[in-house]
Amino acid sequence: MQLKNMKRTKTEKEKNRETAVAPSSFVEEYPYGLEIRLENESLKKLDLDVDDIAIGRKVTIEATAKVTNLNKSISEENNNSSMSFQITDMAVSVKGNDNPKTLKDALGVLGISK
């Protein structure tokens, strides 16, 4: 399966800025809904420790999900579609070392110990 880059283009950012409820100079690089947040329970199941991973580091995620919601609306101004997924099975692979600074290192610089 070929991966598609979901980063917003300059044109998409401008369109989003124009239609935003509170337009600002800052527009997210990636659309809402593309971020996955893993809490303690999920991190433990995946054998991940945030102390060993750096911000900006790339990971590979493989997942199986089931479709939980399909939505389509049509109005005079635009057409909108959405699809929701529930991830049922997942694996995360941390490879290489794009950025050697881990959370543990960053906390140490700030004088904070775990």
N, CA and C atoms as a LAMMPS dump frame, in Angstrom:
ITEM: TIMESTEP
0
ITEM: NUMBER OF ATOMS
342
ITEM: BOX BOUNDS ff ff ff
-5.0000000000000000e+02 5.0000000000000000e+02
-5.0000000000000000e+02 5.0000000000000000e+02
-5.0000000000000000e+02 5.0000000000000000e+02
ITEM: ATOMS id mol type element x y z
1 1 1 N 0.848 -1.176 0
2 1 2 C 0 0 0
3 1 3 C 0.898 1.246 0
4 2 1 N 0.633 2.159 -0.926
5 2 2 C 1.43 3.377 -1.041
6 2 3 C 0.931 4.426 -0.044
7 3 1 N 1.858 5.04 0.691
8 3 2 C 1.5 6.07 1.66
9 3 3 C 1.277 7.401 0.949
10 4 1 N 0.292 8.147 1.399
11 4 2 C -0.018 9.467 0.848
12 4 3 C 0.327 10.527 1.887
13 5 1 N 1.039 11.562 1.476
14 5 2 C 1.367 12.663 2.381
15 5 3 C 0.112 13.503 2.588
16 6 1 N -0.305 13.668 3.839
17 6 2 C -1.545 14.36 4.162
18 6 3 C -1.33 15.83 4.559
19 7 1 N -0.091 16.297 4.486
20 7 2 C 0.217 17.676 4.845
21 7 3 C -0.545 18.622 3.929
22 8 1 N -1.101 19.694 4.507
23 8 2 C -1.859 20.655 3.715
24 8 3 C -0.921 21.418 2.772
25 9 1 N -1.409 21.665 1.558
26 9 2 C -0.655 22.476 0.609
27 9 3 C -0.846 23.951 0.976
28 10 1 N -0.058 24.813 0.368
29 10 2 C -0.187 26.254 0.606
30 10 3 C -1.599 26.728 0.255
31 11 1 N -2.156 26.22 -0.855
32 11 2 C -3.512 26.572 -1.281
33 11 3 C -4.545 26.109 -0.261
34 12 1 N -4.379 24.88 0.247
35 12 2 C -5.311 24.356 1.256
36 12 3 C -5.23 25.172 2.538
37 13 1 N -4.036 25.586 2.937
38 13 2 C -3.875 26.405 4.142
39 13 3 C -4.586 27.743 3.974
40 14 1 N -4.416 28.37 2.807
41 14 2 C -5.075 29.652 2.549
42 14 3 C -6.59 29.507 2.583
43 15 1 N -7.113 28.464 1.942
44 15 2 C -8.563 28.227 1.926
45 15 3 C -9.064 28.011 3.353
46 16 1 N -8.318 27.238 4.148
47 16 2 C -8.703 26.979 5.531
48 16 3 C -8.672 28.264 6.354
49 17 1 N -7.689 29.107 6.12
50 17 2 C -7.569 30.379 6.849
51 17 3 C -8.765 31.269 6.531
52 18 1 N -9.178 31.293 5.262
53 18 2 C -10.296 32.143 4.829
54 18 3 C -11.631 31.678 5.389
55 19 1 N -11.813 30.37 5.544
56 19 2 C -13.106 29.845 5.995
57 19 3 C -13.157 29.564 7.488
58 20 1 N -12.063 29.757 8.197
59 20 2 C -12.029 29.475 9.635
60 20 3 C -12.936 30.443 10.382
61 21 1 N -13.496 29.963 11.485
62 21 2 C -14.369 30.802 12.314
63 21 3 C -13.589 31.993 12.858
64 22 1 N -12.359 31.737 13.293
65 22 2 C -11.498 32.798 13.797
66 22 3 C -10.193 32.766 13.003
67 23 1 N -10.192 33.372 11.802
68 23 2 C -8.991 33.318 10.975
69 23 3 C -7.769 33.85 11.716
70 24 1 N -6.655 33.2 11.513
71 24 2 C -5.414 33.639 12.135
72 24 3 C -4.272 33.355 11.179
73 25 1 N -3.094 33.781 11.548
74 25 2 C -1.932 33.536 10.703
75 25 3 C -1.459 32.093 10.84
76 26 1 N -1.91 31.397 11.9
77 26 2 C -1.494 30.017 12.121
78 26 3 C -2.591 29.054 11.694
79 27 1 N -2.237 28.169 10.793
80 27 2 C -3.155 27.122 10.351
81 27 3 C -2.415 25.807 10.508
82 28 1 N -3.074 24.811 11.088
83 28 2 C -2.457 23.504 11.291
84 28 3 C -1.928 22.942 9.975
85 29 1 N -0.764 22.299 10.047
86 29 2 C -0.18 21.72 8.838
87 29 3 C -0.948 20.501 8.352
88 30 1 N -1.599 19.795 9.278
89 30 2 C -2.359 18.605 8.931
90 30 3 C -3.805 18.797 9.377
91 31 1 N -4.767 18.303 8.617
92 31 2 C -6.177 18.464 8.968
93 31 3 C -6.541 17.806 10.311
94 32 1 N -7.562 18.377 10.946
95 32 2 C -8.081 17.825 12.191
96 32 3 C -8.493 16.37 11.973
97 33 1 N -8.224 15.538 12.945
98 33 2 C -8.639 14.144 12.872
99 33 3 C -7.535 13.196 12.447
100 34 1 N -6.373 13.729 12.061
101 34 2 C -5.289 12.853 11.638
102 34 3 C -4.327 12.531 12.775
103 35 1 N -4.538 13.099 13.932
104 35 2 C -3.653 12.835 15.068
105 35 3 C -4.21 11.689 15.913
106 36 1 N -3.331 10.795 16.326
107 36 2 C -3.704 9.693 17.214
108 36 3 C -3.024 9.95 18.549
109 37 1 N -3.767 9.857 19.627
110 37 2 C -3.209 10.069 20.97
111 37 3 C -3.291 8.757 21.731
112 38 1 N -2.164 8.298 22.225
113 38 2 C -2.115 7.063 23.003
114 38 3 C -1.887 7.405 24.471
115 39 1 N -2.718 6.875 25.345
116 39 2 C -2.604 7.101 26.79
117 39 3 C -1.861 5.926 27.425
118 40 1 N -1.643 5.98 28.74
119 40 2 C -0.852 4.981 29.47
120 40 3 C -1.204 3.535 29.128
121 41 1 N -2.48 3.211 29.191
122 41 2 C -2.922 1.826 28.964
123 41 3 C -2.498 1.33 27.582
124 42 1 N -2.71 2.167 26.561
125 42 2 C -2.339 1.783 25.192
126 42 3 C -0.826 1.723 25.025
127 43 1 N -0.111 2.675 25.626
128 43 2 C 1.355 2.662 25.551
129 43 3 C 1.917 1.379 26.154
130 44 1 N 1.343 0.958 27.275
131 44 2 C 1.804 -0.287 27.914
132 44 3 C 1.563 -1.495 27.002
133 45 1 N 0.377 -1.575 26.4
134 45 2 C 0.073 -2.695 25.503
135 45 3 C 1.036 -2.746 24.322
136 46 1 N 1.491 -1.563 23.875
137 46 2 C 2.389 -1.487 22.727
138 46 3 C 3.868 -1.522 23.133
139 47 1 N 4.135 -1.698 24.429
140 47 2 C 5.507 -1.712 24.954
141 47 3 C 6.282 -0.452 24.561
142 48 1 N 5.632 0.702 24.684
143 48 2 C 6.275 1.974 24.376
144 48 3 C 6.507 2.759 25.656
145 49 1 N 7.66 3.417 25.742
146 49 2 C 8.001 4.264 26.888
147 49 3 C 8.34 5.646 26.351
148 50 1 N 7.581 6.67 26.751
149 50 2 C 7.806 8.011 26.221
150 50 3 C 9.199 8.544 26.553
151 51 1 N 9.837 8.002 27.592
152 51 2 C 11.195 8.433 27.921
153 51 3 C 12.202 8.032 26.85
154 52 1 N 11.87 7.046 26.046
155 52 2 C 12.789 6.534 25.035
156 52 3 C 12.536 7.095 23.64
157 53 1 N 11.562 7.959 23.499
158 53 2 C 11.186 8.474 22.182
159 53 3 C 11.259 9.996 22.197
160 54 1 N 11.8 10.567 21.131
161 54 2 C 11.956 12.014 21.034
162 54 3 C 10.851 12.639 20.19
163 55 1 N 10.507 13.875 20.527
164 55 2 C 9.558 14.636 19.706
165 55 3 C 10.19 14.831 18.333
166 56 1 N 9.423 14.625 17.296
167 56 2 C 9.915 14.76 15.935
168 56 3 C 10.397 13.447 15.336
169 57 1 N 10.552 12.444 16.174
170 57 2 C 11.003 11.144 15.681
171 57 3 C 9.888 10.482 14.885
172 58 1 N 10.257 9.793 13.83
173 58 2 C 9.259 9.122 13.006
174 58 3 C 9.091 7.681 13.464
175 59 1 N 7.845 7.23 13.448
176 59 2 C 7.523 5.853 13.797
177 59 3 C 6.65 5.288 12.681
178 60 1 N 6.596 3.984 12.602
179 60 2 C 5.721 3.322 11.65
180 60 3 C 4.541 2.756 12.422
181 61 1 N 3.352 3.04 11.935
182 61 2 C 2.132 2.539 12.562
183 61 3 C 1.415 1.647 11.558
184 62 1 N 1.099 0.448 11.992
185 62 2 C 0.262 -0.444 11.198
186 62 3 C -0.991 -0.691 12.014
187 63 1 N -2.13 -0.603 11.364
188 63 2 C -3.371 -0.76 12.119
189 63 3 C -4.462 -1.386 11.264
190 64 1 N -5.356 -2.066 11.952
191 64 2 C -6.599 -2.541 11.365
192 64 3 C -7.706 -1.786 12.089
193 65 1 N -8.656 -1.304 11.334
194 65 2 C -9.75 -0.541 11.936
195 65 3 C -11.062 -0.931 11.282
196 66 1 N -12.15 -0.698 12.018
197 66 2 C -13.461 -0.913 11.411
198 66 3 C -14.131 0.44 11.238
199 67 1 N -14.91 0.566 10.193
200 67 2 C -15.631 1.8 9.921
201 67 3 C -16.786 1.884 10.913
202 68 1 N -16.874 3.004 11.623
203 68 2 C -17.927 3.17 12.628
204 68 3 C -18.954 4.229 12.247
205 69 1 N -18.62 5.086 11.265
206 69 2 C -19.552 6.141 10.905
207 69 3 C -19.255 6.618 9.496
208 70 1 N -20.294 6.773 8.689
209 70 2 C -20.191 7.367 7.361
210 70 3 C -21.165 8.532 7.328
211 71 1 N -20.722 9.67 6.794
212 71 2 C -21.585 10.848 6.777
213 71 3 C -21.359 11.625 5.483
214 72 1 N -22.438 12.08 4.892
215 72 2 C -22.342 12.921 3.701
216 72 3 C -23.449 13.954 3.784
217 73 1 N -23.07 15.217 3.581
218 73 2 C -24.076 16.276 3.577
219 73 3 C -23.847 17.163 2.357
220 74 1 N -24.946 17.612 1.793
221 74 2 C -24.893 18.449 0.601
222 74 3 C -25.724 19.696 0.896
223 75 1 N -25.122 20.858 0.625
224 75 2 C -25.843 22.115 0.806
225 75 3 C -25.614 22.982 -0.429
226 76 1 N -26.207 24.151 -0.44
227 76 2 C -26.022 25.057 -1.57
228 76 3 C -24.566 25.51 -1.679
229 77 1 N -23.881 25.628 -0.541
230 77 2 C -22.506 26.133 -0.539
231 77 3 C -21.45 25.065 -0.801
232 78 1 N -21.653 23.867 -0.258
233 78 2 C -20.594 22.864 -0.411
234 78 3 C -21.101 21.448 -0.137
235 79 1 N -20.241 20.502 -0.401
236 79 2 C -20.493 19.092 -0.106
237 79 3 C -19.452 18.635 0.91
238 80 1 N -19.874 17.9 1.913
239 80 2 C -18.957 17.393 2.927
240 80 3 C -19.178 15.903 3.12
241 81 1 N -18.072 15.205 3.283
242 81 2 C -18.12 13.773 3.576
243 81 3 C -17.169 13.489 4.712
244 82 1 N -17.487 12.489 5.521
245 82 2 C -16.563 12.067 6.571
246 82 3 C -16.737 10.576 6.825
247 83 1 N -15.696 9.999 7.403
248 83 2 C -15.698 8.577 7.732
249 83 3 C -14.939 8.443 9.053
250 84 1 N -15.5 7.699 9.981
251 84 2 C -14.835 7.457 11.265
252 84 3 C -14.404 6.005 11.35
253 85 1 N -13.267 5.798 11.979
254 85 2 C -12.723 4.46 12.16
255 85 3 C -12.467 4.198 13.63
256 86 1 N -12.647 2.974 14.037
257 86 2 C -12.217 2.527 15.36
258 86 3 C -11.052 1.588 15.131
259 87 1 N -9.868 1.973 15.603
260 87 2 C -8.707 1.099 15.467
261 87 3 C -8.927 -0.09 16.392
262 88 1 N -8.82 -1.298 15.842
263 88 2 C -9.037 -2.51 16.639
264 88 3 C -7.732 -3.244 16.929
265 89 1 N -6.768 -3.171 16.033
266 89 2 C -5.473 -3.821 16.214
267 89 3 C -4.405 -2.853 15.714
268 90 1 N -3.27 -2.807 16.436
269 90 2 C -2.276 -1.804 16.087
270 90 3 C -0.887 -2.243 16.502
271 91 1 N 0.112 -1.805 15.757
272 91 2 C 1.515 -2.011 16.12
273 91 3 C 2.262 -0.723 15.799
274 92 1 N 3.233 -0.379 16.643
275 92 2 C 4.06 0.804 16.418
276 92 3 C 5.507 0.366 16.425
277 93 1 N 6.239 0.759 15.399
278 93 2 C 7.642 0.397 15.283
279 93 3 C 8.484 1.662 15.327
280 94 1 N 9.424 1.713 16.26
281 94 2 C 10.331 2.846 16.383
282 94 3 C 11.657 2.407 15.795
283 95 1 N 12.044 3.041 14.692
284 95 2 C 13.275 2.651 14.017
285 95 3 C 14.211 3.833 13.908
286 96 1 N 15.495 3.556 13.91
287 96 2 C 16.487 4.608 13.717
288 96 3 C 16.48 5.603 14.848
289 97 1 N 17.165 6.712 14.644
290 97 2 C 17.247 7.741 15.657
291 97 3 C 17.334 9.091 14.969
292 98 1 N 16.195 9.604 14.496
293 98 2 C 16.163 10.881 13.794
294 98 3 C 16.623 12.029 14.683
295 99 1 N 16.354 11.911 15.97
296 99 2 C 16.682 12.968 16.913
297 99 3 C 17.068 12.3 18.223
298 100 1 N 18.351 12.35 18.604
299 100 2 C 18.779 11.619 19.793
300 100 3 C 18.246 12.18 21.1
301 101 1 N 17.657 13.366 21.119
302 101 2 C 17.186 13.965 22.361
303 101 3 C 15.862 13.318 22.79
304 102 1 N 15.886 12.578 23.868
305 102 2 C 14.686 11.927 24.377
306 102 3 C 14.021 12.807 25.419
307 103 1 N 12.837 12.426 25.839
308 103 2 C 12.136 13.158 26.893
309 103 3 C 12.981 13.187 28.153
310 104 1 N 13.616 12.07 28.476
311 104 2 C 14.461 11.991 29.665
312 104 3 C 15.587 13.025 29.583
313 105 1 N 16.229 13.162 28.398
314 105 2 C 17.294 14.148 28.211
315 105 3 C 16.751 15.565 28.375
316 106 1 N 15.592 15.83 27.781
317 106 2 C 14.996 17.163 27.848
318 106 3 C 14.653 17.541 29.285
319 107 1 N 14.105 16.602 30.05
320 107 2 C 13.766 16.874 31.45
321 107 3 C 15.032 17.142 32.266
322 108 1 N 16.102 16.425 31.963
323 108 2 C 17.373 16.609 32.656
324 108 3 C 17.916 18.012 32.459
325 109 1 N 17.808 18.524 31.235
326 109 2 C 18.271 19.883 30.93
327 109 3 C 17.489 20.898 31.747
328 110 1 N 16.21 20.615 31.973
329 110 2 C 15.352 21.519 32.748
330 110 3 C 15.51 21.309 34.257
331 111 1 N 16.318 20.35 34.648
332 111 2 C 16.516 20.072 36.066
333 111 3 C 15.367 19.308 36.687
334 112 1 N 14.612 18.607 35.874
335 112 2 C 13.47 17.826 36.35
336 112 3 C 13.826 16.366 36.253
337 113 1 N 13.677 15.64 37.347
338 113 2 C 13.948 14.2 37.273
339 113 3 C 12.631 13.45 37.29
340 114 1 N 12.647 12.312 36.642
341 114 2 C 11.436 11.484 36.531
342 114 3 C 11.14 10.791 37.827
